[in-house]
């Protein structure tokens, strides 16, 4: 074999493969756009740091010492404070996840400081054990630093102005991380199963040529969407039951909300996930393309940007806005509240209303992708 002929053939093959790659838009997108998407997603989505701990401070009696306490908390770059005039108001705020902790300052705080020993009560939102443990350290550090600086300025021994922070964990008294993770895992499972079950349906029929056979029948797009959804919706219902049984009996996660609220929200999100996969399948040109888009549009954002592991408040503002567009974010917040805090019907109506909006949008997209025309 002459070397010159080898290189001639190799050059021809390279030219052919390069042209084929340039014509294949999906491969180009995966090769060029996927790395960019992943580096941005992981770079901005992965953060174990607490950069915006929201602390509600209940001051039962204002004094120079309590003002000094507030100044110390505000002096920390990791904390932001919100003052409340009474405890029930702060309690409602932590239940609605408006704040991450309550710092309760008693009426005797100023007198206790003067006697050299003061106690504060810190109530932590245990729905996220990582945030709670970090927040406890930041609050205690900010308070001790503030009073130590003041004692140093007045030439007072640090031991004569000691402040003790007594902490309690709400919604997760044992501090068990599985209480926080298992409800989130249910969301991820429904996202993965729902989107991937239906992501290949229409793309598979398009590749096999059976979709065109449906176009000559009087079947309408909405009827096709419903017919394709129902069998997989039944499978998804069984998955929900299995997940709830496992969370309660195997992992011993409390279900403080009603079963009706949890099942209703889960079925609504399952429908959204199935419709997302079906819409992707209708828009994709191949099964491979549909599977890649389903991975990027469903599972990856659900894992990184929904609040499953990392607190959304710690992400950049732009990423927070993007996370609020995802249906997974709304269901994640709702399911954790239902499991650990109990029924919150205002939150349930709000989040399920948003999920219903996604059902309408995705149903419309899926029907549009099934118009009776050949591509």
N, C-alpha and C positions, 0 to 999 in steps of 0.2 A: 504494500500500500504506500503510495507516494505521499510524503508529508504535505505537499502542496494541495493535493486533492482533499486530504483530511481537513485542512483549514478552510478550504472553500465550502465544504459541506457544513462544517461547524459554523461558519459565518452565516450561511443561509438559514440554518436552524435557529441561531441566536436572533436573527432578524425576524424570523417568523414568530418566535415566542415573545419577543418584545412587542411586536404589533398586536399579538393576541392579548397580552397583558394590558396594553393601552386601551384596547377596546372593551375589556372587562372592567366596568366601572366599580363593581362590588369588590373585586380583588384589590383595586387601587385604593378604595376607601378603607378597607381593612388594613392594608399595608402602610398607608400614609396617615390616615386620620385616627385609627385605633390607638397607636402609641401616644398621640397628642391627647386624646380623650382620657386615656388611662393615667397619664402623668398628672394631668390637671385634677382628675377625680381623686386619685390617691393623695396627691400633694395637698389639696385643700380639704379633703374629706377626713383624712387620718389625723387626728389630734387627740392626744391623751391629756393635754393641758387644759386647766380651767382658767379661762381668761375673762369670764364675765359672770361671776357668781352673784346671783341676785338675793340680797339679804333684806328681809323685812324687819325693821326694828320697832318694837313696842316699848315706848317709854311711859311708864305709869305716872312718873312725876319728874318734870324737867328740872335740871340742876346744872351747875358748871361742870360737874363730873360726867353727867350724861352727854353734855355737848362735846366734852373732850373725847368721849367714847365714839360718838358719831364722826368726829374729825379723824380719829384714828382709823376707822373703817373706810372712810372716803379717801384716806391717804394711800390705801392699797390699790395698785393698778389692777388687781385681780377681782376686786369686789365693787359692786354698786349697791347703794342702800335706798330703801324706801321706808319712810317713817309712817307708822300707823298710830292712831290715837287710842285704839282699843284692841284687845286681843282677838275677839271674834272676827273683826275685819281682816286681820292678818291670817287667821286660821282659814277663812274663806279663800284668801289669795293663794295660799300654799296648796289647797285642795284643787284649785283651778290652774295649777302650775304657773301662776304669774310670778312667783318667787320660789327660790330653792331652799330657803331656810328662814326661821323666825328667831330673832334674838330678843329675849324678853328681859327688860331691865326693871327690877322691882322698885317699889316706892322708897325702900330703905337703902338704896344704892349709895347715895352720898354719905349717909351716916356710917354705912359699912366700910366705905373707903377710908373714912376718917379713923376708924378703929383698926384699920390695917388688913381687913379680910372682907372681900365682897364676892358674891356669887351671881352669875348670870346663867340663864337657861337658854340653850341653843337647841331648837327643834329642826331636824334635817329631813328633807324630802328623800325617803329611801327608795323611791322608784328608780333611782340611778345610784347604785352603791359607789361607783367611781367618783361621781360628782360630790356625793355626800362626804366621803372620806377626805377628798381634797379640800372641800369647803370648810370642813371642821378645822383643818390645819391653818388655812388662811385666816379665818376669823380669830382663832386663838392667838395666832402670831401678830395680827394687826392690833388686837387689844393690848396684849402684853407689851408690844413695842411702844404704843402710844403712852401708856402709863409709866413705862420705864424712862422714856425721854422726859416726861413731865417731872418724875422724881429726881432725875439727874439735874434738871434745870433748877429745882428748888433745894438741891443738896439733901434729898431725903433718901434714906436707905430703901432699896427696892423691896426688902421684905416687909416694910411697913405699909405698902400699898399693893398688896397681892390681890389679883383678880382671878377667880376660878370659874371656868366655863364648864357647866354640867350639860352634857349633850344627850339627846334622845333621838332615836330614829323613828320616823313615821312611815307607815305603809309597808315597811320591811323591817320589822322589829329585830329579827335575827341577823340582819345584814347579809343574808344569803344571796349570792349573785345570781343563782338560778331563778329566783323570784323575778329578777329584772330581765334575764336573758330569755327564758322560756316563752313568755308572751310575744317577744320580738321574733323568736324562731318560728312561731305560728305564722306571723306575717310573711316571713321569708319563704316558708314552705308554700303558702297559698300563692305567693307571687311567682315562685319558680314553677310549681305544678300548673297553675292556671295559664300562665303565658306560654309555656312550652307545650302544653297539651294541644292548644289550638293554633300555635304559630305555624305549624306545618300543614294544616288541613287543606287550605285552598291552594297553597304553593304545590303541594303534592299532586292534587288533582289537575292543576295547570300543566305540570310536567308530564303527567300520564295522558293528558288529552281528554280526560273524562269531564272536565269543567265545560268544555264546549258543547258536550252532549246535553248539559242542563240548560244551555242557552236557547235551545230550540223548543223547550217545554214552556208551558205557561207559568212556571214557578217564578215568583217574584223574589227580589233580593232579600227583603225582610224575612220572608218565609225560609229562605236558605240559611240565613243567620241564626234564626231561632232553632231550626232543625239541627244545625251543627253544634249549637251550644248545649241543648238539653242533656244529651248523654254525658257530656263531660261535666256539666253542672252537678249531676247525680254523683259522679265519681268524686268531685270536689267536696260535696256534702259529707261523704263517707270519710274523706281525709280530715275534715274539720272535727268530726266526732272522735276520730282516732287521736288527733292532737289534743283535744280537750281532756279525754280520758287519761292520756299519758301525762299531761301537765298536772293533773289533780292527783292521780294515784301513784305514778312513778316518781315525779319530781316534787310532789307535795306543795305545789304552788297554790296559794289560796285563791278562790274565786269569790271575791267579795261583792261583785256585781251580779245581777240576776242572769240566769241562763238565757232568758229571752233576749236581753240586751246584747249579750255576747254573741249568740247565734245570729241574731238579726244583722249586726254589724259585720260579722264574718261572712255571711252569705252575700251581703251587698258588695263587700270587697272581692269576694270570689268571682262575682259576676263582672266586676270591672277588670279583673286580671284576665279572665277568659276572653272578654271582648277586646282587650288590648292585643292579645295574641292573635285573635281572628283578624283584627284590623291590619296588623303587621303582615299576616299571611296573605291578605288580599292585595297589599301594596307591593310585596316582594316578588321578584322574578323567579326565584328558585328556593328550594328547601334550605340550601346552605345559607343563602342570604337572609332568609327568614329567621333561621336559628341564631345567626350572629346579631341581627337587629334586636331580637327578643332578649338576648343576653345583655346587650348594652342599654336597652330601653326599660328593662324590668328589674332583673336581679341585681345588677351592679349598682344602680342608684338606690335600690331598696336596702342594700347592704351598707352603703357608704353615707347616704345623705338623708336617711329617714329618721335618724335618732336611735337606731337599733343599739349601737355601741357608743357612739360619740354624740355629745350634746350639741344640738343644732346651734345653740346660743354662742358656742365657741368658734363657729365657722365665720369666714368673711361675710359681709352683708350681702354681696352678690350671690354667694353660694346659698345663704339662707333664703333669699328670694326664690332661687331655683328649686330649693327643697320644698318650698310651699306649693309649687306647681305639681309636684308628684303626689298621686293619690296615696301612695304608700305612707308618706309622712303623716297624713291625716288619720289613717287607720292605725298606725303605730301608736300615736298619742292616745287614741281612743281605747284601744285594746289594753294598754298598760294601765290606764285609769280604771277601766272596768274590772280588771283582775285584782289590782292592789288597793284601790281607793274606794271602789263601790260604784253604784249607779250615779251618774251625772247626766240627767236626761237632757239638759240644755246643750251640753257638749255632744251628746249622742245625736240629737237632732241636727246640730250644726255640721258635724263631720259626715254623718250619713247623707245629709242634703248635698254636700260637696261630692260625695261618692255617686249619688244619683245623677248629678250633673255630668260626671264622667261617663256614666252609663249611656246617657243620651248622646253625648259627643262621639263616643267610640262606636255606638250602634250606627250612627249616621255615616261615619267613616267606613265602617265595614260594608254597609249597604252600597255606598258609592263605589267601592272597589269591586263590587259584584255586578256592575251594570252589564247588560247583555251586549257586549261588544268584544271582538277579538283583538288581541294586541299584536 
